Amino acid sequence: MQEIKKHHKRLSKLRHCWCFFVMMFLMVAEGRHTLAQAISISPSRMFFTGEKGQELTQQVTLTNTGTTALSFKASLMDWGRDSIGEKKYYPAGSQALSNAKWLEVTPSVVEIPPGSKQQVTVTMHVPADLPANAVTHSMLFLTQINEQANAKTSATHAAIGVIVKLEFGIHVYYTAPLISKKDLDFLAFYNAGVKAAGNIQVHRVAVKVKNRGEVMTDGFISFEVTNKNTGDEFKIPAKAISMLPNDEQVIYVDLPITLTGHYLLVALLDAGDETNLKVAKKEVDFTN
């Protein structure tokens, strides 16, 4: 794979928007009605660095701008990504690179009155026998334990309402001091063939990426597509990726089935200013 040094032109920068996910269960008694949830939680990711045996502390802030009190319960789980980057969850402390057993969350149950903020303290007790190059992770969940409901009554209907429960996941990372190397690299670039994407067919291509570095690394992958015969070209918007050390991930890109002929595909992998921009190229003949 060809590598372009830092002084070459980089991808247009995209701001990281790391939004934690919200799982919503909606139960509608009758009619269509929506309820705006007025809760925010910050940060969405926590990064700890400290020496062996050290006690490290950070806070999570929950803000309720609504008109009713909300209650959340804290819990911890392990997680990892599969071959295409989807998260998989496991019991706390069951995975080799887990730090869930190091964590103490207080209070474990928190109530946020309307129009106020509350903080949850996350304390990490770093083991005394930790390897010098340790990188670990877990997920802190804050799960709503009271139901947020909004209901209207009328002369002909008992109630029309929506009940919503929320769950927020916060990544918790530990990185040992003095390790910082970032290195995302391409392993493969291939044509996956014609595939169904919903109700349409597409040309699907894929790149395989590995984190060869020492730390969790965020990056972006973008694609440039050029018709070798006509010179026509277009770009695919950048996709954000986040990878733990030694992880491998396949990123799929769907191209219009109307593309026919000989094409040059260029994939650009950007992991930040302190790394080199990586470039992979693939020539493909598309037929419908």
Backbone bond lengths (Angstrom), bond angles and torsions (degrees), N, CA, C in turn:
res aa  C-N    CA-C-N  psi(-1)  N-CA   C-N-CA  omega(-1)  CA-C   N-CA-C  phi
1 M - - - 1.454 - - 1.525 109.97 -
2 Q 1.274 114.04 136.02 1.454 119.18 -178.95 1.514 110.02 -75.89
3 E 1.301 117.23 143.97 1.461 122.16 -179.44 1.520 108.99 -123.30
4 I 1.331 117.05 132.70 1.458 121.82 178.72 1.507 108.82 -108.66
5 K 1.292 118.03 130.88 1.460 122.39 -175.12 1.516 111.11 -69.72
6 K 1.321 114.46 167.90 1.451 120.55 -172.45 1.520 114.01 -61.77
7 H 1.321 117.91 -28.30 1.458 118.88 -176.91 1.517 112.08 -76.52
8 H 1.352 119.29 -8.67 1.458 120.95 175.40 1.524 109.42 -75.61
9 K 1.319 115.85 164.97 1.468 120.88 -177.86 1.508 111.31 -64.09
10 R 1.340 117.81 131.91 1.456 122.40 -179.84 1.527 111.15 -96.14
11 L 1.319 112.75 170.18 1.456 119.13 171.48 1.511 109.62 -61.14
12 S 1.319 117.99 150.93 1.462 121.19 172.23 1.511 108.42 -60.58
13 K 1.322 116.22 133.02 1.451 120.22 -173.22 1.524 111.17 -73.39
14 L 1.283 114.09 136.33 1.456 121.42 174.01 1.509 107.23 -114.39
15 R 1.296 117.34 135.61 1.456 120.08 177.70 1.517 109.11 -73.46
16 H 1.325 115.26 138.00 1.456 119.44 177.67 1.525 108.42 -68.40
17 C 1.288 114.62 129.16 1.469 119.14 175.93 1.514 106.38 -122.38
18 W 1.319 115.93 86.53 1.463 120.65 -175.70 1.510 108.18 -93.52
19 C 1.307 114.62 91.07 1.455 120.60 -178.45 1.513 108.05 -97.47
20 F 1.312 117.03 130.84 1.441 119.77 175.78 1.507 109.07 -73.33
21 F 1.324 115.54 153.54 1.438 119.80 -174.80 1.522 111.21 -82.73
22 V 1.345 116.18 154.45 1.455 123.01 179.10 1.511 107.37 -126.21
23 M 1.335 116.63 121.76 1.450 121.14 176.34 1.522 107.69 -100.22
24 M 1.316 116.76 119.86 1.450 121.31 -174.02 1.523 109.79 -117.74
25 F 1.326 115.40 132.00 1.453 121.05 174.54 1.506 107.18 -111.07
26 L 1.330 117.83 116.37 1.445 122.74 -176.80 1.525 109.06 -107.44
27 M 1.325 116.19 130.38 1.443 121.16 179.41 1.524 107.21 -128.10
28 V 1.334 117.63 107.33 1.455 122.89 -174.18 1.514 108.95 -103.04
29 A 1.352 117.01 118.92 1.461 120.97 -179.49 1.520 110.94 -71.21
30 E 1.347 116.51 -44.41 1.454 119.64 178.53 1.517 107.86 -165.89
31 G 1.335 117.34 143.76 1.453 121.04 178.35 1.514 111.61 76.57
32 R 1.328 116.13 -177.18 1.459 121.97 179.97 1.509 108.34 -113.83
33 H 1.329 116.82 125.40 1.455 121.31 -177.43 1.511 108.27 -149.91
34 T 1.310 118.60 139.67 1.457 121.10 179.95 1.505 110.69 -118.69
35 L 1.318 115.87 151.15 1.461 122.75 -179.68 1.511 109.02 -125.26
36 A 1.318 115.92 121.66 1.464 120.04 179.42 1.515 109.52 -82.67
37 Q 1.331 116.85 118.31 1.454 121.02 177.19 1.520 109.28 -81.64
38 A 1.320 117.03 129.39 1.463 122.00 -174.13 1.518 109.79 -113.09
39 I 1.343 116.37 58.08 1.460 121.00 -178.89 1.527 108.68 -131.92
40 S 1.311 116.56 136.42 1.463 120.53 173.64 1.517 108.65 -132.80
41 I 1.335 115.49 149.20 1.460 121.98 -178.61 1.528 108.47 -132.01
42 S 1.317 116.22 132.48 1.464 121.46 -177.54 1.535 109.97 -142.80
43 P 1.348 117.86 137.76 1.466 128.81 2.56 1.521 111.23 -85.15
44 S 1.331 116.03 172.76 1.458 121.13 175.31 1.525 111.78 -92.12
45 R 1.335 116.82 -15.15 1.467 122.18 176.26 1.524 108.62 -138.96
46 M 1.327 115.77 140.63 1.459 121.61 179.46 1.527 108.43 -121.70
47 F 1.336 115.59 130.51 1.462 121.44 -178.33 1.523 108.87 -118.31
48 F 1.330 116.11 118.94 1.463 122.04 178.31 1.520 109.60 -110.38
49 T 1.330 115.75 138.94 1.458 122.43 172.52 1.523 108.09 -139.70
50 G 1.324 117.47 128.00 1.455 119.92 -179.77 1.506 111.86 -168.99
51 E 1.318 114.80 169.02 1.461 121.42 -177.92 1.529 111.01 -78.19
52 K 1.324 115.27 165.11 1.460 121.35 176.73 1.522 110.18 -57.13
53 G 1.323 116.73 135.81 1.456 121.86 177.96 1.513 114.88 78.88
54 Q 1.323 117.84 -1.48 1.463 120.85 -176.91 1.525 111.10 -80.69
55 E 1.339 116.37 152.03 1.455 122.91 174.92 1.530 107.97 -106.27
56 L 1.334 116.37 121.96 1.465 122.34 -176.04 1.524 109.29 -117.18
57 T 1.323 116.43 142.50 1.464 120.40 -175.40 1.521 111.17 -134.95
58 Q 1.343 115.68 136.71 1.455 123.52 171.01 1.527 108.87 -139.74
59 Q 1.336 115.80 164.45 1.457 120.86 179.61 1.528 111.43 -118.36
60 V 1.326 114.01 147.61 1.463 122.47 169.33 1.523 106.96 -109.70
61 T 1.329 116.81 130.82 1.457 121.53 -179.14 1.522 110.28 -105.65
62 L 1.330 115.77 127.44 1.461 122.19 176.76 1.528 107.42 -109.63
63 T 1.317 117.00 126.96 1.460 122.53 -177.53 1.525 109.65 -119.13
64 N 1.332 116.29 124.49 1.458 122.78 -179.63 1.529 108.82 -112.13
65 T 1.321 116.83 105.43 1.462 120.60 178.56 1.529 111.87 -98.68
66 G 1.325 115.99 10.46 1.456 120.32 179.68 1.520 112.69 -86.45
67 T 1.304 115.05 -165.90 1.466 121.49 -175.27 1.519 113.16 -110.66
68 T 1.334 117.73 1.39 1.459 121.34 178.17 1.519 110.09 -130.42
69 A 1.327 116.41 152.77 1.460 121.39 178.92 1.530 110.45 -69.46
70 L 1.323 115.65 145.70 1.458 122.10 177.72 1.517 109.25 -126.13
71 S 1.338 116.53 138.73 1.465 121.44 -179.61 1.525 109.64 -120.31
72 F 1.354 115.60 137.95 1.459 121.51 -179.11 1.527 109.73 -131.47
73 K 1.335 115.00 145.58 1.461 121.96 176.21 1.521 109.18 -115.46
74 A 1.350 116.46 136.13 1.457 121.97 -178.85 1.530 110.49 -89.76
75 S 1.335 116.10 143.42 1.461 122.32 172.94 1.526 107.76 -151.84
76 L 1.329 116.36 164.11 1.463 122.11 -177.01 1.522 110.52 -126.49
77 M 1.326 116.05 145.68 1.455 121.90 175.21 1.523 108.88 -143.84
78 D 1.320 115.82 160.63 1.457 122.08 169.60 1.520 109.02 -90.57
79 W 1.327 116.05 160.06 1.451 119.95 177.70 1.525 110.20 -153.79
80 G 1.308 114.27 162.55 1.456 121.85 174.02 1.515 107.93 -157.27
81 R 1.331 116.84 173.13 1.456 121.14 179.04 1.525 110.01 -110.85
82 D 1.337 114.91 145.26 1.459 118.73 175.82 1.528 109.44 -85.57
83 S 1.316 116.26 -168.57 1.467 120.53 -171.77 1.521 113.83 -66.96
84 I 1.343 118.10 -18.64 1.463 120.14 178.78 1.528 111.49 -111.85
85 G 1.328 116.89 14.26 1.451 121.02 172.83 1.514 115.77 90.72
86 E 1.332 118.34 3.24 1.463 120.51 178.70 1.530 109.73 -77.28
87 K 1.338 116.23 140.33 1.457 120.43 -179.70 1.530 111.32 -76.14
88 K 1.326 114.72 141.63 1.462 123.18 172.76 1.524 107.36 -124.34
89 Y 1.327 116.94 140.98 1.471 121.20 -174.29 1.524 111.10 -114.13
90 Y 1.356 114.66 147.63 1.460 121.78 -175.66 1.531 108.85 -140.75
91 P 1.337 117.67 162.06 1.472 119.91 177.91 1.528 111.33 -58.04
92 A 1.312 115.52 146.86 1.470 121.72 -177.68 1.522 110.88 -58.48
93 G 1.327 117.03 129.66 1.453 122.34 177.35 1.512 115.18 82.51
94 S 1.338 118.10 5.44 1.465 120.08 -176.05 1.522 113.46 -89.43
95 Q 1.338 117.99 -15.51 1.461 121.31 -176.60 1.530 111.01 -101.65
96 A 1.327 115.09 152.35 1.470 120.51 -173.40 1.525 112.42 -61.82
97 L 1.324 117.84 -34.06 1.461 121.17 -176.50 1.531 111.98 -103.22
98 S 1.311 116.72 28.09 1.469 121.34 -179.33 1.523 111.68 -81.71
99 N 1.344 115.49 145.66 1.464 120.34 168.19 1.533 111.58 -119.58
100 A 1.336 116.61 13.04 1.465 120.63 -175.17 1.529 112.02 -59.73
101 K 1.333 117.93 -36.53 1.464 121.10 -178.75 1.528 112.24 -73.52
102 W 1.323 117.66 -11.58 1.459 120.74 178.16 1.536 111.88 -85.11
103 L 1.332 116.40 -11.70 1.461 121.09 -167.15 1.523 112.93 -98.40
104 E 1.319 113.99 142.14 1.462 122.74 173.94 1.534 107.00 -126.74
105 V 1.338 116.70 127.01 1.457 121.54 -176.81 1.524 109.01 -117.14
106 T 1.336 117.25 121.01 1.464 121.70 -179.69 1.534 110.50 -134.24
107 P 1.336 116.68 135.05 1.458 125.84 -9.68 1.528 110.48 -73.19
108 S 1.314 116.67 160.17 1.459 119.71 178.94 1.520 111.73 -79.91
109 V 1.321 116.12 -21.43 1.463 121.83 174.10 1.518 107.54 -127.52
110 V 1.331 116.35 129.60 1.462 120.36 -177.02 1.523 109.63 -131.48
111 E 1.323 116.46 136.78 1.466 122.34 174.70 1.514 108.91 -111.90
112 I 1.330 115.24 131.13 1.465 121.04 -179.63 1.520 108.51 -112.09
113 P 1.336 118.24 106.70 1.468 120.00 177.18 1.524 110.85 -61.48
114 P 1.327 117.85 159.50 1.469 119.62 178.81 1.521 111.56 -60.81
115 G 1.324 115.22 139.49 1.452 120.72 177.90 1.508 115.02 71.06
116 S 1.331 117.90 26.39 1.465 119.67 -176.98 1.520 111.25 -140.15
117 K 1.353 114.50 174.05 1.459 122.67 177.71 1.514 109.72 -122.23
118 Q 1.319 115.78 149.97 1.461 122.10 173.12 1.530 108.05 -137.08
119 Q 1.315 115.68 152.82 1.456 120.32 178.93 1.519 111.33 -117.80
120 V 1.331 113.94 143.42 1.459 122.46 172.55 1.523 106.81 -112.92
121 T 1.323 116.97 130.03 1.460 121.53 -178.88 1.526 110.00 -95.60
122 V 1.326 115.73 126.87 1.466 122.10 177.86 1.527 107.47 -109.89
123 T 1.334 115.39 115.85 1.463 121.04 -179.43 1.525 109.30 -110.98
124 M 1.329 116.05 128.35 1.463 121.68 178.23 1.524 109.10 -108.05
125 H 1.331 116.06 123.12 1.461 122.91 176.60 1.531 107.57 -99.19
126 V 1.315 117.30 97.48 1.462 121.76 -176.22 1.524 109.18 -70.23
127 P 1.326 118.55 125.80 1.469 120.73 -179.50 1.524 112.49 -60.32
128 A 1.311 115.25 147.98 1.465 120.63 -178.68 1.522 112.36 -74.79
129 D 1.332 117.65 -21.39 1.469 120.80 -176.92 1.522 112.71 -104.97
130 L 1.322 117.07 25.96 1.454 121.55 -175.88 1.527 111.11 -72.40
131 P 1.348 118.75 138.37 1.467 120.34 175.36 1.526 111.50 -61.42
132 A 1.300 116.70 151.89 1.466 121.48 -175.09 1.522 112.86 -67.36
133 N 1.337 118.19 -19.74 1.463 120.86 -178.20 1.533 111.83 -110.45
134 A 1.322 118.40 26.20 1.460 122.25 -173.82 1.528 112.32 -67.68
135 V 1.330 115.50 136.66 1.463 123.71 170.63 1.526 106.45 -135.18
136 T 1.333 117.48 117.58 1.454 121.33 -174.95 1.524 110.15 -131.13
137 H 1.338 116.12 166.92 1.460 119.73 -178.23 1.520 110.86 -158.69
138 S 1.333 115.00 159.70 1.457 122.84 174.06 1.522 107.47 -158.75
139 M 1.337 116.47 -177.22 1.453 121.37 178.98 1.520 109.41 -130.01
140 L 1.330 115.96 127.48 1.455 122.65 173.49 1.516 108.07 -95.46
141 F 1.334 116.54 121.94 1.454 121.30 176.71 1.526 109.79 -103.00
142 L 1.319 115.83 137.56 1.457 123.06 170.16 1.516 106.54 -117.56
143 T 1.333 115.26 110.24 1.462 121.63 -171.82 1.514 110.24 -112.27
144 Q 1.314 116.52 129.42 1.461 120.88 179.19 1.528 110.01 -66.90
145 I 1.320 116.40 132.49 1.464 120.51 -178.61 1.519 112.55 -115.66
146 N 1.337 118.14 -1.60 1.458 120.00 168.44 1.514 108.17 -116.12
147 E 1.305 117.02 151.85 1.456 120.21 -175.57 1.517 110.01 -90.18
148 Q 1.336 115.33 131.34 1.458 122.31 177.64 1.510 106.33 -95.43
149 A 1.311 116.62 113.26 1.459 120.32 -174.55 1.516 110.48 -125.64
150 N 1.310 115.72 149.55 1.451 122.60 176.56 1.511 106.57 -137.84
151 A 1.313 117.16 111.63 1.455 120.17 -172.97 1.518 110.53 -129.71
152 K 1.336 116.73 147.94 1.448 123.26 175.87 1.520 108.23 -123.65
153 T 1.287 117.01 142.13 1.459 121.17 177.09 1.516 109.14 -115.41
154 S 1.316 115.61 154.90 1.452 121.40 178.39 1.516 108.89 -144.07
155 A 1.300 116.46 176.65 1.456 120.50 -177.85 1.513 112.01 -67.45
156 T 1.331 116.91 -26.52 1.465 119.89 -175.12 1.516 113.39 -106.51
157 H 1.333 117.46 -16.55 1.462 120.90 -178.29 1.516 109.58 -125.71
158 A 1.317 116.67 136.04 1.469 120.79 -179.63 1.516 110.86 -65.91
159 A 1.333 117.69 -45.15 1.463 119.82 -178.38 1.510 110.31 -163.61
160 I 1.301 114.71 143.82 1.459 121.77 171.55 1.512 105.91 -127.48
161 G 1.303 118.62 115.99 1.456 117.74 -174.18 1.503 113.96 -157.60
162 V 1.322 114.18 174.20 1.457 123.33 179.17 1.514 107.90 -132.87
163 I 1.308 116.77 135.09 1.459 121.90 175.02 1.520 107.88 -113.42
164 V 1.313 116.04 129.02 1.461 121.08 -175.55 1.517 109.98 -126.34
165 K 1.318 116.70 132.64 1.463 121.96 170.92 1.521 108.27 -119.97
166 L 1.314 115.21 141.64 1.460 120.89 -176.09 1.519 111.05 -118.79
167 E 1.324 115.17 148.13 1.456 121.24 172.59 1.524 108.57 -139.35
168 F 1.330 116.32 126.41 1.458 122.30 -178.23 1.528 108.56 -112.40
169 G 1.325 115.93 135.41 1.459 121.19 177.11 1.515 110.87 -109.77
170 I 1.327 117.34 128.03 1.460 123.04 -179.21 1.525 108.55 -117.64
171 H 1.336 117.40 120.50 1.459 121.12 178.03 1.526 109.71 -70.74
172 V 1.328 115.67 136.82 1.464 121.26 177.23 1.526 107.94 -123.24
173 Y 1.346 116.55 115.44 1.459 122.17 -177.42 1.532 110.34 -115.26
174 Y 1.330 114.96 144.70 1.469 121.05 168.72 1.522 108.15 -123.52
175 T 1.334 115.71 133.43 1.461 122.10 174.99 1.515 108.77 -129.18
176 A 1.311 116.84 126.93 1.461 120.84 179.01 1.529 110.40 -62.75
177 P 1.325 117.99 150.54 1.472 120.64 179.46 1.526 111.63 -60.92
178 L 1.318 114.69 151.61 1.463 124.41 171.62 1.519 114.48 74.82
179 I 1.320 119.28 4.51 1.465 119.23 172.23 1.530 108.05 -111.41
180 S 1.313 116.05 132.23 1.461 119.19 -174.09 1.527 113.79 -152.98
181 K 1.326 117.87 0.11 1.464 120.43 -173.82 1.523 111.55 -63.11
182 K 1.354 115.58 128.78 1.460 122.46 174.84 1.521 109.17 -113.77
183 D 1.325 116.73 134.65 1.458 119.73 -179.55 1.524 110.13 -161.99
184 L 1.330 116.12 92.42 1.456 121.21 171.16 1.521 108.07 -92.59
185 D 1.337 117.08 138.60 1.459 119.70 -176.65 1.517 110.10 -146.11
186 F 1.341 115.43 152.88 1.457 121.33 176.56 1.532 110.51 -77.79
187 L 1.323 115.16 139.45 1.462 121.51 171.86 1.525 111.83 -106.42
188 A 1.340 116.67 -32.39 1.466 120.01 -176.48 1.520 109.61 -158.90
189 F 1.341 114.65 156.95 1.461 122.51 176.77 1.525 105.18 -144.40
190 Y 1.338 117.84 118.83 1.458 118.73 -174.13 1.522 112.07 -148.11
191 N 1.336 113.37 160.67 1.458 121.84 176.67 1.522 107.94 -91.19
192 A 1.334 116.85 118.67 1.470 121.27 -178.19 1.519 112.53 -88.23
193 G 1.337 117.60 -2.97 1.456 120.77 175.98 1.518 113.68 92.13
194 V 1.336 115.39 -172.60 1.464 122.05 178.91 1.528 108.81 -81.96
195 K 1.330 115.69 127.90 1.457 121.15 -177.55 1.525 109.88 -131.70
196 A 1.317 115.59 160.50 1.461 121.50 174.07 1.520 108.55 -89.84
197 A 1.335 115.50 129.40 1.459 122.12 174.97 1.517 106.97 -123.53
198 G 1.319 115.90 94.78 1.456 119.78 -172.28 1.513 109.86 69.18
199 N 1.330 116.27 -122.32 1.462 121.02 -177.85 1.523 113.29 -97.39
200 I 1.325 117.06 5.59 1.466 119.57 -177.75 1.519 110.44 -123.97
201 Q 1.314 115.32 162.74 1.454 121.24 174.13 1.523 109.78 -100.91
202 V 1.331 116.01 148.41 1.458 121.52 -178.06 1.523 109.19 -140.76
203 H 1.338 115.19 158.87 1.459 120.74 165.77 1.530 106.67 -85.84
204 R 1.306 117.26 122.18 1.470 120.62 -177.88 1.526 109.80 -108.54
205 V 1.328 115.28 127.77 1.458 121.31 174.23 1.528 108.03 -119.32
206 A 1.313 116.57 163.16 1.462 119.57 -175.49 1.516 110.83 -149.01
207 V 1.319 115.28 148.23 1.462 121.81 169.40 1.530 107.81 -123.11
208 K 1.311 115.16 147.29 1.461 121.14 174.97 1.516 108.10 -111.89
209 V 1.347 115.68 128.97 1.460 122.13 -174.57 1.527 109.23 -121.35
210 K 1.328 116.26 145.41 1.464 121.42 175.71 1.523 109.72 -127.39
211 N 1.330 115.31 141.18 1.464 120.67 171.84 1.526 107.63 -89.41
212 R 1.314 116.35 103.30 1.460 122.22 178.79 1.526 112.13 -90.74
213 G 1.315 116.13 1.18 1.460 120.41 -177.62 1.512 113.49 -84.75
214 E 1.334 114.89 -169.22 1.466 121.67 -175.69 1.524 113.10 -101.18
215 V 1.326 117.46 -15.11 1.461 121.12 -171.74 1.521 110.72 -129.70
216 M 1.356 115.63 163.71 1.449 120.64 171.63 1.528 108.65 -60.22
217 T 1.335 116.25 134.32 1.464 120.06 -173.33 1.518 110.61 -133.68
218 D 1.340 115.13 132.91 1.462 122.35 173.07 1.520 108.77 -94.62
219 G 1.315 115.86 150.08 1.456 119.16 177.87 1.513 111.80 -160.69
220 F 1.324 115.69 178.21 1.456 123.33 177.11 1.512 109.39 -132.31
221 I 1.335 115.42 141.40 1.462 121.49 173.71 1.525 108.17 -120.34
222 S 1.329 116.54 128.62 1.463 121.10 174.21 1.525 109.14 -127.52
223 F 1.340 115.41 161.84 1.460 120.92 -175.56 1.525 110.03 -130.85
224 E 1.335 115.38 141.26 1.457 122.85 172.71 1.527 107.88 -118.20
225 V 1.328 116.49 132.84 1.463 122.40 -175.33 1.520 108.62 -121.78
226 T 1.336 117.17 123.83 1.465 121.38 -176.56 1.529 110.07 -128.65
227 N 1.325 116.29 129.91 1.457 122.16 173.67 1.531 108.07 -76.28
228 K 1.309 117.55 117.55 1.474 121.51 -174.73 1.529 112.45 -67.97
229 N 1.336 116.86 -22.80 1.461 119.83 -177.78 1.526 112.06 -88.04
230 T 1.322 117.22 -41.09 1.470 120.76 -174.51 1.522 113.13 -101.79
231 G 1.326 117.82 -19.64 1.453 120.91 -175.65 1.520 114.02 83.83
232 D 1.341 117.62 -4.80 1.470 120.50 177.87 1.522 109.68 -62.24
233 E 1.329 115.28 139.66 1.465 118.79 -179.30 1.516 111.13 -144.18
234 F 1.318 114.87 157.02 1.460 121.22 173.57 1.520 108.29 -151.56
235 K 1.320 115.17 164.53 1.459 121.22 -177.78 1.518 110.56 -117.58
236 I 1.319 115.87 148.53 1.466 122.64 174.59 1.521 107.33 -99.12
237 P 1.336 118.58 129.75 1.473 120.37 179.13 1.524 111.79 -53.41
238 A 1.329 115.48 145.50 1.468 121.16 -177.17 1.519 111.54 -63.21
239 K 1.327 115.07 143.64 1.459 122.15 175.24 1.524 108.93 -109.63
240 A 1.333 116.39 134.82 1.458 120.93 178.76 1.523 109.88 -83.03
241 I 1.336 116.66 140.10 1.455 122.08 173.97 1.532 108.29 -132.87
242 S 1.323 115.71 156.04 1.463 122.43 176.44 1.515 106.80 -142.24
243 M 1.345 117.06 122.64 1.462 120.59 -171.45 1.519 111.66 -133.43
244 L 1.316 115.58 138.71 1.450 122.84 174.56 1.528 109.92 -82.44
245 P 1.329 118.75 159.66 1.468 120.85 179.80 1.530 112.29 -55.00
246 N 1.324 115.53 136.48 1.466 124.90 178.79 1.523 114.19 72.77
247 D 1.345 118.67 -2.01 1.459 120.25 177.11 1.524 110.32 -71.28
248 E 1.343 114.90 147.74 1.457 122.60 172.04 1.525 108.57 -120.43
249 Q 1.321 116.07 142.83 1.461 119.61 -175.88 1.518 110.27 -145.48
250 V 1.337 115.74 140.15 1.459 122.16 175.74 1.522 108.67 -101.53
251 I 1.327 116.19 129.16 1.460 122.02 178.76 1.521 107.99 -114.13
252 Y 1.341 116.00 120.50 1.461 121.42 -178.94 1.526 110.53 -97.02
253 V 1.327 115.21 144.23 1.461 121.89 174.80 1.526 108.24 -131.20
254 D 1.335 115.86 129.93 1.458 121.43 179.61 1.526 110.07 -100.56
255 L 1.324 115.25 126.71 1.457 122.42 179.64 1.528 109.53 -110.52
256 P 1.336 118.66 154.06 1.469 121.06 -177.51 1.522 112.65 -57.19
257 I 1.311 115.63 138.85 1.461 120.43 179.20 1.527 110.65 -66.62
258 T 1.329 117.30 -18.11 1.471 121.52 -179.68 1.522 112.83 -72.07
259 L 1.329 118.44 -12.08 1.461 120.37 177.15 1.526 109.92 -68.64
260 T 1.322 115.81 124.42 1.467 120.58 174.92 1.521 108.62 -135.64
261 G 1.321 115.05 148.16 1.450 119.54 178.49 1.516 112.66 109.64
262 H 1.334 114.89 -163.47 1.456 122.02 -173.97 1.527 109.58 -96.73
263 Y 1.345 117.04 122.95 1.457 121.93 -175.43 1.531 111.12 -126.36
264 L 1.331 114.09 146.93 1.454 121.61 170.22 1.530 108.14 -103.84
265 L 1.315 116.46 123.58 1.464 122.39 178.28 1.527 107.99 -108.03
266 V 1.323 115.88 131.48 1.457 121.72 178.03 1.517 108.15 -123.19
267 A 1.320 116.66 125.19 1.466 122.43 176.79 1.523 109.04 -107.68
268 L 1.331 116.75 133.35 1.464 123.10 -179.33 1.517 109.06 -117.63
269 L 1.324 116.14 127.91 1.465 122.36 -177.00 1.522 109.10 -118.20
270 D 1.332 116.30 114.90 1.461 122.43 -175.54 1.527 108.95 -117.99
271 A 1.333 116.88 117.70 1.467 121.94 179.78 1.522 111.98 -112.28
272 G 1.336 117.65 19.80 1.462 119.32 174.85 1.508 113.67 113.98
273 D 1.334 115.35 169.18 1.456 121.66 -173.89 1.528 113.98 -63.90
274 E 1.335 116.87 -27.62 1.460 119.13 -176.82 1.526 112.62 -85.85
275 T 1.334 116.96 5.47 1.469 120.85 -179.38 1.523 109.73 -123.37
276 N 1.321 115.74 167.46 1.459 121.85 175.77 1.522 110.19 -87.31
277 L 1.321 115.91 141.59 1.452 121.22 173.62 1.523 108.83 -69.94
278 K 1.322 117.55 128.31 1.460 122.00 -179.81 1.527 109.65 -102.15
279 V 1.313 116.56 141.43 1.457 122.60 -177.27 1.529 109.37 -129.04
280 A 1.327 116.48 132.86 1.464 121.93 173.96 1.523 108.65 -126.80
281 K 1.342 116.90 141.29 1.457 121.51 -178.27 1.527 110.52 -124.83
282 K 1.356 114.42 147.45 1.453 119.69 179.10 1.530 108.40 -149.45
283 E 1.329 117.50 129.36 1.463 121.39 173.29 1.513 108.74 -98.48
284 V 1.356 115.38 133.59 1.460 121.01 -173.94 1.518 109.50 -136.71
285 D 1.336 116.63 139.00 1.463 122.43 170.34 1.518 107.46 -99.36
286 F 1.335 116.25 114.03 1.465 121.41 178.77 1.510 110.12 -93.60
287 T 1.332 115.88 130.35 1.466 122.37 172.06 1.504 107.55 -130.28
288 N 1.319 116.47 147.46 1.471 119.70 -179.43 1.530 110.08 -86.47
